[in-house]
Amino acid sequence: MLDIQYIKQNPDKVAERSLQKGYKVDIATLLKVDDKRRQLLSEIDGLRRQRNSATESIKGRRPSEEELTQGRVIKDQLASKESEYRQIEEDFIIRLKSVPNMPLDDVPVGLTEDENQVAKTVGDKPEFAFEPLSHHVLGEKRDFIDKIRAAKISGSRFAYLKNDLVKLQFALISFVIGTLTNPEVIAKLIKDNGLKLDPRPFIPILPPAMLRTAPYQASARLNAEEVTYKIEQDDLWLNASAEHTLCTMYMDEIIPEDQLPLRFIGYSTSFRREAGTYGKDVEGILRMHQFDKLEMEVLSSPETGLDEHKLAVAIQEHLVNALGLPYQLIRKCTADIGKPNATGIDINTWFPSQNTYRETHTADYMTDYQSRDLKIRLKRTDANVEFIHTNDATAFALGRIMAAIMENYQTADGHVIVPDVLRSYMGNQEQI
């Protein structure tokens, strides 16, 4: 959530920038509620001092009837004020959490994702001497993807992945883990992009696939209506992406400054309702209710947060370039970056069968919006404590990137050439 002091100092700016992200928030009422809660808190503190003073004054002797009456009056007033405060505090938190994070000044202003900006286009599109097939047709033809039997067992938007496609997925996992845990690769990307960062590598994580309501809400990532599955009999939700159980891992903790940055590469099966998605997106494995994903999560100091975001994007480009896939780098506009995000970048990869670029990666910088509610702080060497900054970014959403590989590397006879960088992880297999 946003710092209430920042909102008080910039009420008009917060209202305007919130509207640019598609959120109409009542800042005036929020500030009135905050004033009321602060007034109540002051009155409660005053009553507690009176109570403590009265208790101290009668220590060791029998109180008079007048003192007993006064004590009951203070007790009743305190109970009433505390009850009123709890109600006001609940209203305040709801209103405060309705305010989105502020977009950075260089984020394009736009009302829909159609106003996102193409920052650059990289790579040559493949040329085929035949009509390229979609990945789902290729998958059925080569017995890589079986959605018919999956629908019989689990319903629509599930799939059995089979044969060499499974080997390709695990090759991708090994490639990513090997790349992000290599300090030389990280150091080179930092140097090549002119960043001022510690070159420590990413820590591989297998995170839980479920989390409780409180941390999920505090992460500002819980979307119960459109995205997230609830476990009916428990206070648990299925995570919609690995970063949801990565960004919450240090909830309520203070991290010594010398331990930052904490860079994680998490692998998890993820679950999404994908409500309202139709058409070509439901074919094949582009948008599934269940999918596997490698996700980067970084906890850092405030002064390095933006550079960590740039590093995450550089890593994404490095991975996609290593696969030899054509792509576009997209600067997301205010309406598309998301509620907790201060800025966001997408990578859209070329899909020949659709003759268009499709989103395969996203990178989000949250500043201290998540950590403020999660209460994740850093302790400076001078003992000062402040909120950390968080970043998350896709390494590979495996279904999507495998779909892109299948389409861009397909052959006339229905095989798929294995990208050079993955062959050593597949026993030097050249095609599937």
N, C-alpha and C positions, 0 to 999 in steps of 0.2 A: 504494500500500500504506500501511498505518497505521504511524505512528511507534512504534518498539519501546520508546522511553522512556515514551510514553503508556501502552502496554500494561503495562509493568512497574509503573507507578504506579497503574494501575486494572485489575488482572487480573479481578476479579469483575464489574465493570461491563462490560468488554469481552466477557466470556463471555455475560453476560445479554443485552446489546444485540445481539450477534451472533445469539443464538438467536431474538430477536424478529424478525430479518430472515430467519430460516430456515436459519442456518448454525450447526452444532454444531462448535465449534472447541476443540481441546485446548490451552488456554492454559498449563497447568502444564508440559506437555512442551515447548512452544515456548520457555518461559523457561529450562528446563533446557538445551535445545539452545543457547540464546543464551549462557548461562553457560559452557558447554563451549567454544564457539567463541571467546569472549573470553579464556578461560584459555589456549587453544591459541595465540591471537594474541599473548598476552603471552609465552608460552614461545618462540614463533618470533622475536619481537623480541629476547629475551634471547640466543638462539643467534646471531642475526645480529650482535649487538653483540660477542659472543665472537669470532666469525669475523673481524669487522673489526679488533678489537683485536689478534688474533693476526697478521693480515696486516700491520698497522702495525708490530708489534714486530719482525718479521723483515725489514723493508724495508731493502734495501742489503746484506744478508748471506745466507749459506747457512743454511737452517733445520736444526736438529738432527733426529735420527731421532725423538726424543720429540715434538718440535714437529710433525713431519709426521704422526705417528700421531694426535696430538691434533686436528690439522686434519681428518684423515679422519673421526674420530669425530664432530666437530661437523658436518661435511658430511652424514654419514649421518643423524644425528639431525635435522638441519634438513630434509632431504628427506623423512623419515618424518613429521615434524610438519606440513610443508606439504601432503603428500598427505592426511593425516588432516583437516587444516583444510579443504581443498577439498571433501571429502565432507560434513563438518559444515556448511559454509557453504551447500552446495546444499540440504541438508535444511532448514536454517534459512530460506532464501528461500522454499522451497515452503510451509513452514508459515506464514510471515509473510504470504505472498500469499493464503493461504486465509482470512485474517481479513478480513471486510468492513469498509467504512467505518462509522463510528458515526453512527446517525441523530441529527439535532438533537432537542433535548428536546421540541419542539412537534409532532413527527411522530406521528400516531396509531399506537398499537400495534395490530397486527392480524395474523392468521395467513394470510389470503388477501386477494385484491383485493376480495372482497365487503365487506370492512371499511374500504374507502376511504370518505372523507367528502365529501359534496357541500357545498362552501363557499358557492356561490351559483348561481342559475339566471338567465340573462340572455336577453331577447328573447322575442317572441311566436311561437309555432308557427304556420306557415301553415295556413289553412283552405281546403280544396278543395271544389268542387261536384262532384267526381268522385273515383273511387278512384285515389289517387296510385300511379304505377308506380315500381318500383325503378330505380335508375340503370342497371343492366345491361340491363333491358328497354328503357328509353329509348335507351340507347346502341346497341343492335342495331336498334331501330326507325328511328333517325335516321342509321344507318351511321357512328356515332362510334367504336364499339368492335367489333373483329373478333377474337374469341378462338379461333374455329374454325380459321381459317387459321394463326394463331399457334401453336396446338397442333400443327398439321401440321408446322410448321417447328422449333419450339423445345420443345414439350411443354406440359403443363398450367401454368396460372398465368402465362402470358405473353399479351400482347395487342398488336395493332396499334391505335394511336389514330389517328383519321382526321378529315379535314374540319375543321369549326368547333371541334371539341374540342381540336385541336392549337393553333388560334389562341387559344382560351381559356387553355390552359396557358401559352403565351408571354406573354399579357396578365398572368397572375398573377405570372410571373417578373419582368416589368418593373415591376409595381406594388410588389412586395416590395423589389426593389433600389432603386427610387426612394424608397420610404418610409424604409428603414434607412440610406441614405446621406445623408439630409437632416438636418443638425444641428439645425434648428429643431424637427422632429418629435421627435427624441431629447430635446432640452432640455425641451420641453413635457411629455413623458411623465415625465421625471425630476421636474419641478416638481409635476405633478398628483399624483404618488404619494409626495411628501414624501421623496425619496431624496437622498442626499448623494453625487453622482457627477459626474464629468467628462462634459460633454455631447458628446464627440467622436463622430462617426458611425461606422457599421460599414464595414469595408473589404470590397468584393466579391471573392470568391475562386472560381476554378475549380480545385479540388484534384485530385490524382491519385485514380483510382478503385481503386488497388491499393496495398497496403503489405506490408512484410516482417513476418516473425513477431515479431522482437524488439520493434519499436515497438508492434505490435498487442497483444502480451501486456502490455507496460508500460502501455498505456492502460487495461487492465482491461476491455476491450470485446470481446476475442476469445472467441467462443462457437462452437467448432468443431462440436459435436455437433448443435445445433439451428438455428443461424443461418447460419454463415459458409461461403462457398465457397472451397476451396483450389485454386490453380493447380497442377496435378499435377507439372509438370516444373520448377517454379521455387519459390523461397522467397518466394512472393507469395500474398496473399489478396485477394479482391474485397471492397471495403469494404461494410459493411452500412448505412452512413449517412455523410453527408458529414463529421460531426464526428470520425469516426475518423481521417481524414487531416488534420483541422484541429487537434485537440488535440495531435497528435504533431509538428506542424510545427516547433516550437521545442525539440525533444528535445535534451538535453545542452547547452543554451544558458543564459547568464545575461543577463537583460534589464534594462537600466537602469530605475530606478523611474519616471523621467519619461516613458517610452514606454508606460506602462500607464495605463488599460486598453487591451489590444488586442482590438478587437471585429471579428469576421469574420462575413460572411454568405456561406456557401458553397453552391454549386449543384453537384449531382452525381447521376449515375445510381447507384443503390444496388442491392445484390443480397442476397437472404435466402432461405434454405431454407424458412422458415415451417413447420418440421416440426410435425406434430400438429394442424394447423389444418384444420377441416372445416366442413361446413354452409354457411350463407349467406356466410361469410367468403371462400369460394373463388369466389363468383359476382361477375361484374363486375371492378372494379379496386380493391377494398378491400385485399386482401392478395395481393400479387404477388411472384413471385421477382425481378422487375426493376421498379424504379419510380424516378421522379425526385423529388428532395427539395431544398428550401431549408432550410438549417440554420444557426442562430446558434451561434457559439463565442466565449467570452470568457475571456481570460487577465487576471487582476487581482491586486491586492494582497490579503492576507488580510483586512484590515479592511473592504474594499469588496465582498468576495465575495458576501455574502448580499444586499446591495442590488443587485448585478448580476443575481442570480437574480430578484429582484422586478421589475427592469426588463425582463428577458426575458419574464416572465409578462405584464407590462403591454403589451409589444409584441404578444404573441400575442393578447391581448384586443382591442387596437386593430385588428389585421388582420382578425380574425373579425367584429368589430362593423362594420368598414367594408364587409364583404360582406353585412351584414344577416342573418347566420345565427344562429339560436337556439343557445345552448350552455350547458353547465354547467362550472363550475370545480371540479375534484376535488383534494382533498388526499389524496395517496397514503399508505397505511399502511406500516409498517415492512417487511412481507413483500413489498410491491409496488414499493418505490422502486429496487431494484437494488443489487447488491453494492458498486459504487464510490460510490454516491450518499449524501449526507447528508440530503437532502430532495428531494422531487419533486412536481410539480404536473402534472395532465393537464387538457386541455380536451376535453370530449366534445360533439360537434356533433349536432344533431337530424337524424335520418333518418326521414322520414315513412313510407316503405314498410315499415320495421321497427317503427315506433311506439316508437322508443327513441333515446337518445343514444349515439353511437359515438365512440371515441377518435380524434381527429384531430391532437392536439398533446401533446407532453410537454416538461417543463422540468426539468433535472437540475442540482443543485449538488453538486460533488464535494469541496469544500474543497481540501486539498492531497493527496488520496489518489492522483490520477493523476500529479501533478507530481513526487511523491516518487520514483516508479519511473522516470518519464520524465526526471528530473533537470533540470527546468525551474525556474530560480530567478530572483529579482529581486535587483538590487543597490541597496541604499538609498543615499541621498545621503551618509550617514555611513559608507559602505563595507560595512556589514553585508549578509550574503547570506542569504536565506531562500526557502523554496518558495512559488511562486505558488499562487493558487486558480483553479479552472476551473469554467466553467458551459457547458452546451449546452442548446439549446432549438429545437424545431421552429418554423420560420416557416410553411412549408406542405409537407406531404407531398402532392404535387400530385394524385396519383390519388385520394386520400381527400377532399381538399377539393373537387375537381371533381365527385366523386360526390355530395357534400353539396349543392353548387350545383345540380346537375341535379335532385335530388329536391325541394329546397325551392323552386326557381324554375320548375318544370315547368308547362306549360299543358295545357288539355284536348285540344288537337290534337297534343300530343306534342312541342312546341317547348320550349326553355328560355330564359327571360328572362336577359339578361346583367346582372349587378349594376351599378348606376350607376357605381361607382368604377372598373370595368374597361373601360367603353365607349370611353374616349379612347384606350385601347391597342389597340382593335379597329376603328378607323375609324368610331367612333360606332355600331357595330352594336348593335341593341337586343335581338336574340334569335338563338339558333342552332337 
